[in-house]
Amino acid sequence: MAESVTLTGVDEMRRQLRELPAEINKQGILNRALLAGAKTLRDEARAKAPVKTGALQKSIIVYRDRNPARSVAKYSVFVRKIKISKKVKKLLRKVRIAGTKLRISDDTFYWKFIEFGWSGLPGGSPFFRPAIMIVEPQLVRIVGDELQRGIDAALRRAGAK
């Protein structure tokens, strides 16, 4: 059900970055390059997402997995699901009992129905999968260009010192 794009060659990029001077390596050039690729995918998915209230588009985010065991950051693009705390659930229950209607509109659980369909719309109206298909061929170029810009800027700064 979940689509993913895996960028190969990251280990080779890391090896080549290690060969650069130490002050350049500490600047997170590779992470910024990977983030640029993830943001491109996020922006394309937002552009293809259907607009009614705009909540679905706002919910498409880039998330950085900050697992310290990894030497390179992992970025994910997905639709954020809000989590309601127990206190808020208790408050909503009290509001319902009082006879007042309160709706939390930021939960975009319905994105799966739009993407994959349901009984009323078997094929769905995908927006995420086409975004992946468009961005995937460009991803290596986007990450590479951003990586080159970061290295060039770091070398200029190192030369200026």
N, C-alpha and C positions, 0 to 999 in steps of 0.2 A: 504494500500500500504506500509506503514512504519512498519517495524518489530521492536519490542522492547523487551528487557530483563529487568525484574524487579527483583531486589534482595530483598527478604523479610527477616525480622528479623533485619533490620537496627536499629529500635527503641530499640530492646532488647540489641543490641551491644552498642548503645549510653548509655543506662541505666547502663550497666556493666562498661563502660568506666568512667562514672561519679563517680563510687564507688572507682576508683583508686585515688591516691594522685593528687592534683591539678597541680603540675608541669608536671606530665605525660600527663594529659588531654590537656594541652596547646600545645602539640607538633604536633597536626594534624595527629595522628596515624590512625584514621578511614578514613580520606581523602586520605592518602597515600595508604591505603589498597584498597579503592574503585578505585583509579587511577590505581593501579596494575591490577585490573580486566578489566578495560576499555582498558588499553594498550595491554593486552593479546588479546582481541577481535579485536582491531585495527591491531595488527601484523598478526593475522590469516586472516583477510579480505585482507590485503595487499598481503599476500602470495598466496591467491586464486584469486586475481584480474588478469585479462589478461594483458600481458606486450606487448606494442608496442613501446611507447615512454617513459613509466615510469611515465607519468604525473598523471594517474589515481591512481597509488599506492601512490604517494606523496600527493595526495589530500585527502586521507583517514586519518582523524585526530581525536584526542580526544579533546573535548571541555569541559571546566568546566563552568557551569552556576554559576556565582558569585552573585546570588540573595541574598541580605543580610537577607531577610525574612526567608530563610531556615537555619536550624541549621546544616544540613549536606549538603555537596556539591553534586551537581548532575552532573554526567559526561555523555556526549553523544559521540558516535562514529558515524561519518557520513562523507559523501563526501563533501568537501568544495566547495562552488561555489564562484568564484571571483566576486567582484562587481567593475564595472568600473565607475569611477567618471565622472561627466559631462565634466570636462576639458579634460579628456582623450578621451571621446566620440567625443568631438568637434575636437580634434587633429586628431583622426582617420578619421573623415569626411573630413577634409582638405587634409589628405594624399590620400584618395580615389579620391577626386576631382583632385588632382595633377596627378593622373594616376599611383600612386605607390601602390603596394599591401603590406599590412602589416597585419599580423595575430597574434593574441594573443593566445598562445598555452596552457596556463595554465587552461583555462576553460574546465572542464571535465563534461559538461552537459550530455554527452552521456552515463554516467554510468547507468542511468535509462533504456536506451535501451538495454544495455548489461545484466543488472540484470533481467528485466521483459520481454524483447523481443519487437519486432515490427512486422510489416506485413511480412518482409523478413525473420524473425527468430521468429516465434510465441512463443516458449517456453523460449527464451532467453538463456543466458549462465550464470546462477547466480553464484555469488561469495560471496555476503554479507550474504545471507540466509544460505548457507552451513557453513560459518564461525560461525554464531550464533549457529547453531545446534551442532557444534563441541565444542565450548567454554562454552555454557550454563551449561552442566552437571559439568564442572570443576570450574565454577565461584565461587561457595560457598567455595570450598577448597582453591582456589587461594587467595580470599579475607581473608579468615580465617587464612591461613598461613602467609600472609603479616601482618595481624593484630597481630598475636602472636609474630612475629619477632619484630615488633615495640614496643609492650608492654614489651617484654624481654629486648630490648635495652634500653628503657626508665627506667625500673627498675634497670638495671645495672648502668646507669648514675646516677640515684637518690641515689643508694647505695654507689656510689663512692664519692658523695659530702659530 
